[in-house]
Amino acid sequence: MDGIEFGQFSLNLRPPGLLRHGEPVKLGNRALDILCVLAAARVEENNLAVHISALRRELADGMNGQSLLVTVPGRGYRLIGLKELATVQATPAIQQEGIPGASIAVLPFENLSTDPRQEHFADGVVEDIITGLARINWLSVIARNSTFTYKGKATEISQVGQELSVRYVLKGSIRRSSDRVRIVAQLVETQSGVHLWADRYDRLIDDIFAVQDEIAMSVIGAIEPNLRKAEIERVKRKRPESLDAYDLVLRALPFVHKWMPDGATAAIPLLRKALELEPGYTLAHALLARCYHFRFSRAGLRDEDRTAAIRHARAAIIGDSDDATTLAIAGLVIWFDERDPATALELFDRALALSHSNVTALGNSAFVLAWMGEVEIAIERAQRAIRLCPFDNTISYMALSVAQIVGNQYEQARESALRAVESNPNFSIPHAILAVALVYVQREEEAKKEARSVLELDPTFTTGNWAVTVGQMPDVFRPIAEALRKAGIPAD
């Protein structure tokens, strides 16, 4: 983050302490203390959000929960006055962000069950609602990685609207008991706080997929009541027949999201069991393909892992798959491990045709396109994914950084790589990309530090091993490999 703007003047973090004069701003002592820390540039990149959050709390004191510090997407933060606050609140969040059409964030539903093990079930229901809403092409839907950062937190809807730049928020609760489930959902307009729609569902657990579709369709109807029935039907998808298989996939997801071999090893038995119960479960096949890819690329390049990754990726796309996430995961694995770019790009196109808001499809395709040297489209898709998922979006920030390196935008690449590292500090690849960017901006000591982090996380990492998956375009990979060599990464 390069700076903080204060109405007519701004505080830049690099170089530290630069303050342009303008009208005075009255701040409390605690807020001033935080600003002094920021001005002195004593904040590490990964701690900046903590200080900004603290500053927001101080500025909100006496403001009925409203903050004078607003996010300016892609630039930083802005400290505004009371008159300007009224103007900002009167402006639809969608215009601030620049995303066309309506926009929505689905917050994690509160788990009201006495059994804490039902937490993954509640999260899975929300993720499926997000997926259904994302199938409406005029609706921009914030990805679950960003909305789930609010999990377990008491957050004002207006704050969510500002931080995620959305016009609507869906929130609710879930109580699962024995063979029944109760879901309460509310749709709120972030600017006005008006409740546009609310409903309660008491159903047998076997009806859970129907309830998810009903909620998504009710939300769409509340936002745009004149939609044709055919458009509303788009939220529906093919569902697994077995609830036990669905439950196993939900339990596997946290391990899959670690992006490293240890997580893959924990997820694989759960996903295999899901496929024993339902052999045609395409999402389970896609997630298994991803897990075997992690083991192949990060744990020894064993041919049996590569073969399994390709087999499950191909199984995921058999028939007329209508799930964008499944197609996008399969496309990534087929590009990396089977080296079939034509099929991979076709799968990404299918995924984005089904859901232009699908962050997995945008991020995965951007990463592939960056390694293919397609700089402009890779940057455009990565930036779209980041707008829809500003938090915890590792692959999109990696894609953006690689594309910027290839496009000779080295300082921007360094910033993007920093965001990738912050998003997943225990994943070796963001550190490797950051090391490359640091070499290109002539910060070789910092690059060597990142290279050491790569080897601590993945002692087997070499440029030769990495080239097996990402080095399919030698002209793209060669300069990156040379930068890694300068940073201290072995060739073989």
Buried (B, 14 or more C-beta within 10 A) or exposed (E): BEBBBBBEBBBBBEEEEEEEEEEEBEBEEBBEEBBEBBBEEEBEEEEBBEBBEBBBBBBBEEEEEBBBBBBEBEEBBBBBBEEBBEEBBEEBBBEBBEBEEBBBBBBBBBBBBEEEEBBBBBBBBBBBBBBBBBBBBBBBBBBBBBBBBBBEEEBBBBBBBBBBBBBBBBBBBBBBEEEEBBBBBBBBBBBEEEEBBBBEBEBEBEBBBBBBBBBBBBBBBBBBEEBEEEBBEBBBBBBBEBBEBBBBBBBBBEBBBBBBBBBBBBBBEBBBBBBEBBEBBBBBBBBBBBBBBBBBBBBEBEEEBBBBBBBBBBBBBEEEBBBBBBBBBBBBBBBBBBEBBEBBBBBBBBBBEBBBBBBBBBBBBBBBBBBBBBBEBBBBBBBBBBBBBBBBBBBBBBBBBBBBBBBEBBEBBBBBBBBBBBBBEBBBBBBBBBBBBBBBEEBBEBBBBBBBBBBEBBEEBBBEBBBBBBBBBEEBBEBBBBBBBBBBBEEE
